[in-house]
Amino acid sequence: MTQITGFMLIDSLLNGRLDVFFRAAWYLMLPVATLTFVVGGPILKMTRSSTLNVLNSGYIRYGHALGLRKNLIRRYALRNALPPIITLAGILYGFLLGGAVLVETVFSWGGIGQYAVMAVASSDYAALQGFVVVAAVFSLLVYLGIDLLYFVIDPRIEF
């Protein structure tokens, strides 16, 4: 199998090797579950509380009183419950990046997290600064994406 991107899942799909794809996905289950458990709880709790607040609001009761379809009411409720959830997901991105450093170290994966750990261990300040710059750029892109999602989700927000 030829290596194109260096990421086994993508390379196996580009080479048409589904057996390699499923094997690589199998080996990703434990690290992905580790990262998911770290950030999944706060997001689920925020989703529940935000959705309950919206469902108990006056305009949802008014929609029920008007006889609107339940699917339409659910769509309005979800749309109004999403902004705090998206904000929390963006904030947790930084924790996810730090968790990825830990997961790469524990599972002995070669990645940018393990590169940063090796840079700290060998006092390679240039490499460490590069990691911080890359992490900062990705964080800024995530926050920009969150702000752009606000414009799509909430029609009250204007430029």
ChimeraX attribute file (.defattr): number of C-alpha atoms within 10 A of each C-alpha:
attribute: neighborCount
match mode: 1-to-1
recipient: residues
	/A:1	10
	/A:2	9
	/A:3	12
	/A:4	12
	/A:5	10
	/A:6	9
	/A:7	10
	/A:8	16
	/A:9	18
	/A:10	15
	/A:11	18
	/A:12	21
	/A:13	14
	/A:14	16
	/A:15	14
	/A:16	12
	/A:17	13
	/A:18	13
	/A:19	11
	/A:20	17
	/A:21	18
	/A:22	14
	/A:23	13
	/A:24	16
	/A:25	14
	/A:26	10
	/A:27	10
	/A:28	12
	/A:29	10
	/A:30	13
	/A:31	15
	/A:32	13
	/A:33	11
	/A:34	14
	/A:35	18
	/A:36	13
	/A:37	10
	/A:38	14
	/A:39	17
	/A:40	14
	/A:41	11
	/A:42	15
	/A:43	17
	/A:44	12
	/A:45	12
	/A:46	18
	/A:47	19
	/A:48	13
	/A:49	14
	/A:50	19
	/A:51	20
	/A:52	13
	/A:53	13
	/A:54	18
	/A:55	19
	/A:56	11
	/A:57	12
	/A:58	10
	/A:59	14
	/A:60	17
	/A:61	13
	/A:62	12
	/A:63	15
	/A:64	13
	/A:65	9
	/A:66	9
	/A:67	10
	/A:68	12
	/A:69	10
	/A:70	11
	/A:71	9
	/A:72	11
	/A:73	19
	/A:74	15
	/A:75	11
	/A:76	16
	/A:77	21
	/A:78	17
	/A:79	16
	/A:80	17
	/A:81	22
	/A:82	18
	/A:83	18
	/A:84	15
	/A:85	20
	/A:86	18
	/A:87	15
	/A:88	15
	/A:89	21
	/A:90	19
	/A:91	14
	/A:92	17
	/A:93	16
	/A:94	16
	/A:95	15
	/A:96	18
	/A:97	17
	/A:98	14
	/A:99	19
	/A:100	20
	/A:101	19
	/A:102	16
	/A:103	20
	/A:104	18
	/A:105	17
	/A:106	11
	/A:107	10
	/A:108	10
	/A:109	13
	/A:110	10
	/A:111	12
	/A:112	16
	/A:113	21
	/A:114	19
	/A:115	18
	/A:116	20
	/A:117	17
	/A:118	15
	/A:119	17
	/A:120	13
	/A:121	9
	/A:122	10
	/A:123	11
	/A:124	12
	/A:125	12
	/A:126	10
	/A:127	16
	/A:128	17
	/A:129	13
	/A:130	12
	/A:131	18
	/A:132	13
	/A:133	12
	/A:134	13
	/A:135	17
	/A:136	13
	/A:137	12
	/A:138	15
	/A:139	17
	/A:140	12
	/A:141	12
	/A:142	17
	/A:143	17
	/A:144	13
	/A:145	12
	/A:146	17
	/A:147	15
	/A:148	11
	/A:149	14
	/A:150	18
	/A:151	13
	/A:152	12
	/A:153	15
	/A:154	13
	/A:155	9
	/A:156	8
	/A:157	9
	/A:158	7
	/A:159	3
